């Protein structure tokens, strides 16, 4: 047989497997690795895996020498706020001066500034802006992205954001999952009438489903935003309409959003900095993935990070994401998040790689499609300019990706690769 592509002389081939469930607890410590390996691709899928010595006898239309580098599945970023207008660099000096966020908000800044910019931007402008960020994510090894709305807080702009995500899905060969986050904040005029705003957002669910604009529904369950009971009613309605569920939960206070995610069998519960012991135990007894966002804690200058080590030791499934957004985590670099996971969440290199591949895939309902490498899986993979898999979280703040492939096609290459 003549394959389409053969990647040979691989120093370490990371082979997390697709599975019906995410890896939980001690399972996350197991990272299958084949040394001195080779891999062949046909019709966009992995067709053969073996040793570099065996690859001498393998025929392919194109052969790539990995030069003893590491090859992994394409990374999955399961929590981003990808589509938004404007930027908020003007707020950084205010934060440095200790100006409270509520004061920034009262002055027209914060999330309301992004909402205003997003409302004013055209679809074309948002596509162009988001494309820049997508290409930067891809350059860091990401081949699957979850993207949320949530900067409209009213019908037209929320739908506009979701249509932009759909356009990005057509524009790029990578995989997108779209999430409707209409209840992201309480807009002016609805303070004290949050139930009315949630009702308005719930009305949109039918329209979103009809146009196939979102896979998931999400809500910000937190002090000063939406309560557990408000979140429960909204998410239950979304579930009856066929949406998968996600929830921004227990970021600041342990309200019980983590437990709610488990109760409703949500795909993921995200943030979880303040998740209680009870909430973490409930995660361990479920297949809901804890999506941790250490970049947000870092950017906000907070000392308390999500208890990733405790969650894993308790038996939960953990994934990592950038939380890329213009206000609280302005980075597309998931590799930096991997470093923070080692330094601040006390996760091992093996756990980190599983958290950005197989578990991140399960967090967006794609565990049977992306995040793994095995014969028959989609050939989404990255050749890394590192000597071993432990090196990436160790050497932080730079881009280690050399070549990125999606379905067997090269979609990005470092100019200095050689």
Beta strands, then each sheet from edge to edge (+ up, - down):
strand 1: 2-14
strand 2: 33-42
strand 3: 45-51
strand 4: 59-65
strand 5: 70-73
strand 6: 75-77
strand 7: 142-148
strand 8: 175-183
strand 9: 216-221
strand 10: 244-249
strand 11: 268-271
strand 12: 289-292
strand 13: 317-320
strand 14: 381-384
strand 15: 401-406
strand 16: 409-413
sheet 1: 3+ 2- 1+ 4+
sheet 2: 3+ 2- 1+ 5+ 14- 15+ 16-
sheet 3: 6+ 7+ 8+ 9+ 10+ 11+ 12+ 13+
end
